[in-house]
């Protein structure tokens, strides 16, 4: 009898609780905001590169001007995959500057989540093969810089993240974007890989191995996990665990006042792609990456002029309307359906593991509170 009561209790919880959470979400007040989302790296219609941003919008009941929720497979600009390996491109290239001016009036904010683009070998196989061959689409354009300039001029919120300035954006466009936002890309990107053994890690990009071997007598001696640094000139630097790294992954360390402002942890490991940028005094670093290395690791970084500490989250000091995330923050394999249930952040510990490369914990502990606060604070200023 007792076990039956326990079983019935759990059945009620599993059935009723989600219904209550969904009902609370559904009847939460809607908040109208017009968001321009640019994502040029959509290999499948799930929209992984901007899914996290849409998750935040959906959970907090931000809707379009027509009252409908954002559809992550439709409500963005960039590359749109279609059945039978067909695709569509929807961006600013085919419209006039006058039309761009009108768009700037229409949108309240913009987020450039990924400009890396689509390469032919990836498109043909429909997966990230880890090699680069034949750019089909990608990179910032002159008209997008114009759009960003106008959004900035009108005091609209601008968010951008990893690969905003990097390959395949041309040097001319990159320079204009750097000048516009007071930033400069160092040429370096990086990422932690849990396993650098080419036989045991099919996710290790082929170009990493190829470029390293080209500069090191065709050798690849790595068997443990480690960090890969890639320069735009195709130089590869490897910091291996147990030899070069004290802590396997970079830690994001946040300023005490920012911890309080955004309800963030003081330290957060980040195992995914990041870029190293420098910023002018008009911007401030809210958080920095910290790479903890051995003496051998120090020597390697110094030899290639790679800093151990560099900005992770940056914003404009004056109006706080420009934010840059120096990481592929919005690319995260979270469950989008959880955004339809009020109260899911309170249950966040059930949605990730303690595995060092499980970046879902980064979404729940860092990305969600950070972006939620940014967008909600901005929303209050435009009412």
Secondary structure, DSSP 8 states (H G I E B T S, - for coil): -HHHHHHHHHHHHHHHHHHHHHHHHHTS--EE--EEEEES--SSTT-HHHHHHHHHHHHTTEE-TTS-B--TTTSSEEEEEEGGGEEEEESSTTS-HHHHHHHHHH-SEEEEEE---EEHHHHHHTS--S----EEE-S--HHHHHHHHHHHHTT-EEEEETTSSSTTS-HHHHHHHHHHHTEEEEEEEEEEES---TTT-TTS-HHHHHHHHHHTTT-----S-EEEEEETT--EEEEEBTTTBSSSSEEEEE-HHHHHHHT--SEEEE-S-EEEEEE-TTEEEEEEEE--B-HHHHHHHHHTT--SEEEEEEEETTT--EEEESB-TT-----GGGGGSTTGGGGGGGS----TT-THHHIIIIIHHHHHHHHHHHHHHT-
